[in-house]
Each structure stands twice: as C-alpha cells, then as structure tokens.
C-alpha cells in the first residue's frame, strides 16, 4: 500500500458526509463468514468520492483469524528465507460492500460468498494505512478466485462491478 493517489476515504473523514436516514450504520457490528464464523467487527465505511458511495467495509479482524492467517508467502524472499504475508499490527481487511448482507435485527454483517480460510489468506493492513488500487484489485481477485478481474491499472469502471452494488446510502453535504 502506498501514498500515491488516495482512492478511498473513511466516511468519518469526509466533512458533512454521513449514512443516510433509514439506513443502518453498521460500524461496530460483527462480521461473519459464509460458515457463520466470526471474522471481526466493522471499523469504518470506505467511500470512493468519485463513485459517491460506500464501496468497502473496513473490518478489524478477530484475533483468531490473525492466528489462522499467520502464513508465509509461498516463494522465498531470499534463498532459505520466507516472508510473512501479514506483519505485526496488520489487523484490518476490506470487504466489497456488494459481498456483504446486513441483518438489521441482529446487528450483524454476513459474507455468504467468502469463507474464513479465504479471509485468513488475504493480505491485511494497519489501521490508517492508505490503500492503493493494486491492493483493492488483489483483494477482489482473491475473494472471487479470479485473477482476470479488471486487467487495467485504472480504477475507471471498477466500482460498476456487482461486488460494489450499493446497499448503503450516504448523505453528502448540501443534500
């Protein structure tokens, strides 16, 4: 993740933006996978200002998922040395908003399409890191099991995919 061009913003950092009336604010809600196992809690809603909508849930992962995901990369960084996929303090991951289902009655978010082992293998990040488009692309490809998704390095059209079908509405300043 780099500082090159910030594409995603926490809803909290956008002055005057908020979850629209009659829509649940899921921050703080537990997230469960396709097998009803806890993944973590929603920490932030990530907004793409050009798309003018929430595109990801930023999830602070449960410590048991961190233990499951403490795997090394397949390839050695140097002869005999393997790098860890996730480093100390990297305890957040993103979920495309269209891959989440909201259970308002139980204040719960579920991801019927993604299981715990997939979440455990996803590269995580530290709270506050700027997420670049390459990271977004890698995550969606891993969740979908399809490395051909969006072959361009350009963000244009990326949020038109079904993974980003908007179930959240935000109210922008002046509206």
N, C-alpha and C positions, 0 to 999 in steps of 0.2 A: 504494500500500500504506500502510495506516495502523496505528496502535496501538490502535484502538478495542476490539476484542474478539479476543484471541488464540485462534485456532481450531486451529492446527497447532503441534506441538511436535517438535523434533528428538528422536529416540529417546534420544540421549545425555543430554539434559537432564531426562529423567524418571527419578528415583531408583528403582532396582530393576527397571526395565524393560529387557528385552534380547530379542534374536532367540531364539526358542525352539529347543531342541535339535532336531537333524535337519533344520534349515532353514538355507539359505545366508545368510550376511551379505554382501550384495553391495556394501557400501561399498568404494570404491576400484576397482571393476570398470568396464571400458569400456562405453559405451553406443553401439550402432549403430542407424541408422535402417532403414527398410524397404528401402533400396537398398544396405545393408551398408557405409554410410559412417559414420565415427566422429563422434559428436555431442559426447562428453565423457566424464566419469567420475562415478559416483555418489559424492556427497559425504556426504549424510545420508539417513536414512529419516525421513519426516514422518508423525507419528502424530496422529490425531484421538482425544482421550481419551474422548469420548462414544461414538464408534463402537468404541473399544478395539482399534484396529488401525492398521497402516501403511496410509496412503491415497495417498501420493506418494513418488516418488524425487526427491530434490533433486540435480540434476545440475550440476556445474561444467562449463560448456561449453568445448569446444575453441576455440582462438584463431581457427581458420579459419572456424568458424561465426559468431563475432563479426564477422569481416570480411564474411561473406555477409549478415549481418543489420543492417548499418550503413545502414539505410534511414531516410528521413524519413517522418513521418506524411503521409498523402495531403492533408489540409487544412492550410492555413496557420494558424499560431497568431495571427499578425497579418498585415496586408497585406504581402506580399513576404517574410515570414519563415516558415520551416518548422521545426518542432521535430523532434529526433531521437527515434526510437522507443526506442532504448536509449542510455543515457548511460554515460560512462566508469565502469568498476568494476562495472557490472551484468553479471555473468558467470555467473549461475545461472538455471536454469529448472526447472519441475516437470513430472513425468510421472505421470499417474494409474497406480497400481500394476497395475490390470487391463489396461493397454495395454502392459505390458512382459512379455517372456518371458525366463526365466532359463535360461542354458546353463551348468550347474554344471561340466561337464567342461572347458570353455574359459574359465571365469570371465568370462562375457560377458552383458550385458543387451541384448536387441534390442527394437525397437519396430516390429513388422511393419505397423502401421497408420499410421505417421507418417513422412513423408519429410523430408529435410534442409531443403528450401525452407520447409516449414511451421515447422520448428524455428527457422529463421533469422528468421521474421516474428513470432515470439512475443515479447511483452514480457518482458524478463528483470529480475532483481532482484539486489541486492547481498547477499552472504553475511551472514546475521544479520538481514536485514530481516524484519519481521513481515508475513506475507501475509494480506490480508483476503479475505473470501469473494468479493467482486467480482472480485478477481484470479483466484481459482480458477475461477470461472464463466467468465470471459473465456478462460482457457486451454483448458478443456474444450470450449467452443464452437468455438474455433479449430481444435483438433485434430480435432473431429468435423465441422467445416464446417456447423454447425447453430446458428444464433442463437436458436432457440426452446427450447433445452435449459434446463430449470429456470427458469421465468419468475418465481419468487419470490425475494425478497432474503433469505429464511430458509434456513438450512443444513439444516433438517429434511428427511430423506428423500434428500438429495443423494448420500450415500455408499452408497445402496442400488442405484445405477446399475451397469451392467455394467463401466464404466470403473474401478470400485473393487473388483471381485471380488478377494478377498484371496488372494494366493499366498504371503504372508509370515505368519508367526505370531510374536507377541511374547509373552514370558512376563512377567506382571505380578507385582509384589511380593506375597508371601504365597501364591503358587500353585506 
